[in-house]
Structure formats: C-alpha cells, structure tokens
C-alpha cells in the first residue's frame, strides 16, 4: 500500500513541475508581448492586426519553449540547480537572438536591439529566484528517496559514490548482493522507496525487476550493452507474437547525407565566426614558447579509418617524450595558455576544418588514438561499436560524461547516441555542449598514475 501511495504522490510531483513551467512560459510570453506592443509593433511597415500580433508573441513562446526543452531546463526536480539556471539563461539568450532576427525580418529593417535584450535580462532576473523557490518547495515536498543498491558479486562503490553526489535527490541507505536469495531480498526491497540494480546476471535481474514491477517499487538499472541496443528497436506487429527489430547498421544512407550536409553548412559558418578567436589563440601560443601553434595526431573515425586531428597546442613541446597519455589532474605539461583554452574547450576549434574535410562530424564519439583504442578493446571488445559512425567534436559522452569517464561508460553513452540518432538530437547535443563550458568537472583529468581512463601504471 505504501508503494501505491508513493506512485500517487509521484503524479502530484509531475503536476507541480508542469505548473511551475507554465508560469515560467506565461511570464516570458507576457514580457515579450509588452516589448512587442510597446516598442516594435507600431513602428514596422504595415503594422499587424490583432491575430498577427498574437502570432508573433506565440512564435516567441514556441521558440523559448523549444530551446528550454532541448536544454533540459524544465527538469526542475531532476537536474542540479546550476544546470537548470544555465539551461534557462542559455535558452533566454538564444530565444532573444531569434526574436530580434524575427522582428528585423518583419520590420524589413534593423530595429533597436536594446528593448529585446533588456527583456532577456529581466527574464533572467525572474528565472533565477523563481527556479530556486520552486526547487526548494519541490525538495521540501519530496525529500531524497531511501534507496537500496542490489549488486552482483562485487560491491559497486564507484556507482554508489556517484549517486551520493546527489544527496539532494537520492539517499542510499544500504547495499546487498542478490546472492542472499530471493526469500531474504524481497522483504528487504519493500523497506525502501527505490532500488538500484547494478551488475546482476540477466536471469536474476529479470526476476527482481518483475517483483519490483508487481509491487510498484521504483527501479534504477545500470544497462548492459545489449539493453542500449534494444532501446532503439522497432516494434514489429506482423504476428500475434511481438518482435523487436534491431538493424545494427549505424546511420542509414539518408541520415548520413543530411548529417554531412548539416556539418558542411555549420562548419563554414563556424569558421567565419571563430576566425578572430583562432587568430588570437594562435598568436598567444606562438608568443609563449615560439613553438608550433597546432598539434596534430592520428585518430580513429568510422570503420576504423585514421585521420590527422588538428588542435591548438595546449602542452609543452616535449609533453609526450615518455609516450602518449591522457591529461592528468593538475597536469604540469599544460602551458598557461593551454590551461585557459582547455578550460573553455577552445583548443578544439581547429577541428572545424576536420569536419569540413569530412574526417569528423560535429556530433559523434570522440576519436581515440589507435594505441589507446586497442587497449580498451582488449578489455572491452564492444568498444569497437563506437566506430559505426564518424568521430565527433562533441557527443553524448562529452555532454553527459567527463574527461575521465571510464571507457565502458563512454561506450554506453556513445551507443545511446548511435542507436537514437536524429538531426534534432545533434542540435540538442550542440546546444547542451555550451553548458559544459561552464562546468569545471567535465574537464577534470585522470589520476596521476593513469595512462588511460581506467588503466593504471
């Protein structure tokens, strides 16, 4: 009965989130309506009538809704406060730019940008305390869930440590191996609000999942590779027995065509916009130690093909005299200029030319060195699955992972992208990448005694 009441309580949580987001949209739409009627509608050539004005306001609401949705800004009870703030601020900025361009097109002339960007500033001033208050109210109504971790033969201390970083949402109270038997495990499950299933054999995991489903117990599962492949499976209903179809071919021909066209168009625009920054960075690198501006290295892309990746050099000229290795925490090989450009990811800008050439895409698995890739494959044969698509400048593992995320977790993130690919997903990944620029933990290096993300000396 307790779990059923929790399920009912969950519905009210979604209602709270929905109402909070509707209020946010109404305020944003109302502010734009005021700016439109007060500063723009009467000065354009051939002003709109009532429905035309409504359409302009409605279009702005649609724009800011789409941007906020793609940046996960409406997940108030899910993300950290700083993530929600960044999502909203970025969405407001992008929507303001789009709205200003729309107004200029409607007016067939350049309009004053001050009112629209003043509106964006007011929206930010509203969003920050509003989201904070909603989140505090949300946390008061829904305290962290008491959770039980059920594992296989080895305790998943790494996963537990990660979950414990979100004590505002999760409260791991105990962990136990499934080997204690179902007679002891099932009564124990009912003492908690949720369970986490980690690295359990398939037959045992199926049994526990069915029991949790029957008893309405919330269940979190660390997916296996086969689970991720099935997430994009097509449901086949030709017979009275359900079938799942996985094509296992990576991207289709039409997906590759539109992805390549998108990459060419965007890379040409990006080269023009980034040129001033690239010139300044190149000058600073050259002035610091008179060494080469660019760093080139062989990397792997689709089907195991190799190409020379281009980066701005962020380390000293003798940084790899002892062999190739990933950047470490507080790595002394990184130059002062390198620390800055690595922090904001501007060392990656020259890869726009790799994209224009066709070696890479804007979104895809990050390209690995062959020697490091081979080490991963020895331990994780499925690591080769990442090579079903072109390497990318950014990707799922860069947005949702960190620099030092383990290869197995990177593989699962990259497979999630491959199996759920769409052009809209590419756009979403590129927008979310802007948030990474403000999150220091995503650039954190590996430990000093590590050569790769999970190999120690």
N, C-alpha and C positions, 0 to 999 in steps of 0.2 A: 504493500500500500504506500509505503514511504517513497519508493521509486516512481510510482504513478503520480504522486503529488508533486514530485520534482519535475516530472515531464510537463505537468500542467503549469508549474511555475516557469518553466523554460519559455512557454508561449507568451507569457507576460513580459519576459525579458526581450523577446523579439519585438513586441509591441512598443516597449519603451524606446528601443533603438529606432524603430520606424517613426515614432512621434518626434523624437529629437532631430532626426534627419529631415523630416518635413518642415519643422520650424526653421532649421538652417536654410533650406531652399526658399522658404517664404521670405525670410529676411533678405537673402541675397537677391531674389527676384524683385522684392519691393524697393531695395536700394537702386537697382538698375532702372526700374520703372521711373523712379524720381529723377535720376540723372538724365534719362532719355527725354522725359517730358519737359524738364526744366532747362536743359542745355542744348539738346540736339534736334528734337522733333520739329521745332518751329523755324529752324534756320536752314533746313535742307531744301533743295529744289523740289517743288511739288510735294508738300507735306502729306503724310499718310492720313487716312481717316481712322476711325476707331479700331476696326478689326486689324488694319495694317499695323497700328501701334502695338496691339496685343500680340501680333505675330512676332514683332521684333523682341518684345520682352520675353515671350515664350521661347524664342530661339536661344536667348541668353541663358534662360533657366535650363534648357536642354544641354547647352554646351557645358555649363559648370557642373551639372549633374553627371554627365559622361566623364569629364575629367576627374571629378572626385571619386566616382565609382571605379574607374580604371586604376586610380592611385590608392584604392582601398581606404579612402577617408571616411567611409560610412561604417566601418567596422569598429565602432567606439568601444565595445566590450571585448574586443579581440586583440587589438594592437596596443603597443605601448603608447603613452601619452605623446611622447616626442614624435613617434611615427604618424600619429593622427594629425598632430599640428603641422608637420611637414607636408603631409598629403593635402591638407586643406589650403595651406599657403601656396603651394605649387599650383594647385587647381585654380585658385583665385587668380594668380598671376597669368596663367595660360588662358583662362577664360576672358580676362581683361584685354589681353592682346588680341584674341579672336574677335571680341566685341568691338574693339576700336577699328579693326580692319573692316568689319561688317558695316560700321557706321560710316566710314570713309567711302565704302562702295555705294552705300545708299545715298549719301550726300554728293557723290561724284566729285569729291574734292577732299583735301586734307582738312580734318576737323581738329579742334583743340583737344589734345590728349589729357590735359590736366583733370577735367571732371571724371573721366573714366578711371584714371589711376588713383585719384582721391577716393573714389568709391571703393576700389580694391583695398586701399589702406583701411578704410572704415570696416570693410568686411573682415579683414584680418583682426582688427581690434575687437570685433564682436565674437569671432570664432574662438579665439584663444580662451577667454574666460568661460564662454558657453560650453565648449567641449570639456573643459576642466570640471565645471559644475556637474555636467551630465555624467562624466566618468566617475566622479566622487559619489554621486547618488546611485549610480549603477553598482559600484563596489560595495556600498552600504546595503543595498538590497540583495546583492548576490556575492557573498564572501567567497574566497577561494574554495574550490571543491576538495573534499578529502579523498585522496586517491590511493589506490593500491597498485603497485607495479608487480606484474607476474612475468617471470622470465624463465629461460631455459635452464642450462647447466651453469651459466656464469652470470653473476650479478652485473647489470648494465650501469655501472657507476657513471660512465660518461653521459648517458642519456638522462640519468637522474640529476646530475649536476646542471645540465642544460635546462631541464624543466624547473629546477629550483631557482633559476634566474628570473622566473616569472611568478614569484610568491604572491603577487597581487591577484593571480588567476588560478594557480594550482598549489595544492598543499599535499605533497607526497608524505603519507603517514607511515607507510610500511612497504616492504618488498618481500616477495616469496617466490620460490621455484614451483613450477607446475608439478614437479615430481613428488610433492607431498600427497598427491592423489585427489581425485575429484570430491571424495567424501569430506575431506577437510577444506578443500579450496572453495567449494560452492557456498557454504555458510559464511566463510570469511569475506567473500565478494560482497555479500549483502550488507556488510557492516560499513561499506564505503559508498560514496556518491559516484565514483567512476573508477575504472581500471585501465591500466596501460599494459598491453601485451607486447612483449619485446623478445625477439629471437626464440620463438617457441616452434617446435615441429608442427607441420601443417595439420596433421590429424588432431593433435591436442588443441591447437589454436581453433580449429573448426568447432570442436566440442565446447570450448569455453565461450566462443562468440555466440553460438546458438543459445547457450544458457543465459548469457547477458542480454541477448535479444528478447528471450522469453520473459525475463524479469525486469525489462526496461532499464537496464544499467548502462549508463554511457560508457562507451568503449573506445579507447585510442589504440591504434595498431601501428607498429613500425612496419612499413610494407616491404615485401621481398621484391626482387626484380620482376618476377612473373606477375605480381599484383599490379605493378605500374604499367606493364604492357597491356594488361586487361582493362585498364581504366579507359582506354580509347577504343575498345572493341565495339563493333557494330552488333546490334541485336538482330538476329535472323528469326523471322516468324513464318517460314515456309511450311513448317510442320507443327504438330502439336507438342513437340519437344523443343524447348528453347535452345538456340545455338548462339554462341559468341564467336564473331569472326575477327581475327587479328591479321592484318595484311603483312606486317613486319617488313615493309619496304622503305621505311623512312618517308620522305616527302614525295608526293605524286608529281608528275611532269608539270601539270598546270600550277601547282603550288610553287615548284622551283622557278617557273617562268615569272610569276608575279612577284616572288620574293627577290629575284635578281633584278627585275625592273625597278622595284622599290629601292633596292640597295644602290643602284646606279643613280637614280634621281636624288636620293637623300645624300649620297656621298659627294655629289657635285655641289649641292647647297652647303654641305658641311665644310668642304674645302674652302669655299669663299668666306664663310663666317669665321672659321678657325684660323685663317691665314695670319691675321695680326698677332694672335696669341702664339702661334707656332714660330713666327719670326722672333718674337721677344724671348721665348724659351731657348731657341737655338743660339741666340746671342749670349744669353746668360751662361749656358753650358760652355760655350767656347771661351768666354772671358774667365771662367773659373779655373780651368786647368789646361787650356789650349788643346784639349783632346778632341776626338771625333764627336760630332753632335748626335749622330744616330747610332743605335745599337741594333745589329741585325743578327738573327739567329734562325736556324732551321726548325720549323714546327710542322705538326701534322694537321691535315684537314680531311675532308670527306674521302672515304675509301682508302685512307692511309697515305694519300698523296702528300708530298712535302712541299713547303714553300718557305721563303725567307721573310719572316715577320720583321717589321720596322717599328722601333720605339725610340723615344728620346732617351739618351743615355742618362741613367739616374745613379749609377755607381762609378767608382773609380776605374781607371783604365786597366788595372790588374786584378779586378774583383774575382775573376774565375781562374786564377793561376793554379788553384788547388782542385779544380774541377767544377762542374755545374752543380748548383744547389739553389733551392728556393730562398727568398729573402727571409731573414730571421727577425725576431723581435729586437728592436734597438740595434739593427744591423749597422756596424761601423763602416761597411763598404759603401753605404749610401752617402752621396755628397750632400752638402747643404741645399743646393738647387734641387737635387733629386728628392730630398725629403718633402719639399713643397709640392713638386709636380706629381709625386707618387700619392701624396695625401689627397689631392684633388683629381687624381687619375689623368692629368694632362700628359703624362709620359706616354699614354696610349694614342694620342691624337694622330701621329703619322700612320697608324693602321687604317685610317680612312683611305689612304692610297692602296693598301692591300685589298680593301673592299671594292674600290673602283676597278681594280685589276681583275677581281673575281676569285682571289685566293680565299677570301673570308666573306662573311656576311655581317650585318650589324648585330644580329642576334643569333646565338648558337653556342655550343660548348666551347669554352676557352681552349685554344690549341696548346697541346703539350709538346715538350721535347721528346724525341723518339726514345732516348735512353730512359727518361723518367716514365714515359708511357709503357715501355716494355717491362719496367719493374712493377708497375701496377698490374699489368696483365698477368704476370707470373702469379700474383696473389689473387687477383680478381679477373678471371678470364672474360667476364662480361664487360670489362672496361672498353673493349673494342666496339661495343654497341654505340658509343658516342660518335663514332666515325661514319654513321649513317647520314649525317648532314654536314654541311660546311661549318668550320670553326667560326666563332663569333667574337665581336668586340665586347659584347656583354651577353648575358644569358641568365637562365634560371638560377644557376649555381652562384652567379655574382650578385643577383638581387636578393635571393633568399639564403645564401650561404655566406661564408667568409673566405678570406685568402687561405686560411689554414684549415678549412673544412676537409675532412678525411676524403680520400678518393672514392670510397664506397658511397658516402653520402652525396658527393658531387655527381657520381654516376646516376644515382636515383633522381636527383634534381634535373639533370640533363635529359634523362629518359622521359621524365614527366613533360618536359618541353617538346621533345620529339614526337611523342605519342599524342599530344594535344595541340599540335601546331595549327596556327591560323595567322593571317596577316594582322588581325586585330590583336592577337597575343603578342606579336612582335612590337606593335606600337605600345602596348601596355608595358612590356619589359623595358623599352627605351625610356618611357616616362618614369617608371619606378627606379631606373638607374640614377636619375637626378637625385633621388633621396639618398642613395648610397654615398654621394659626395659629402653628405653632412653626418655620416655615421662612421666614426673612427674605427669601431670594432671590425668593420668589413675589410679593412686594410691591414689588420694585425698579422704579423708574420708568424712563421713556425718557431718552435723552440730552438735554442742554440745548438742542441745536439741532433737536430733533424736535418736530413738531406732532402727528403720529400715530405709530403703532408702526413704520412704515417710511418715513415722509415727512420729509425734512429741509428746513429753510428754506434 
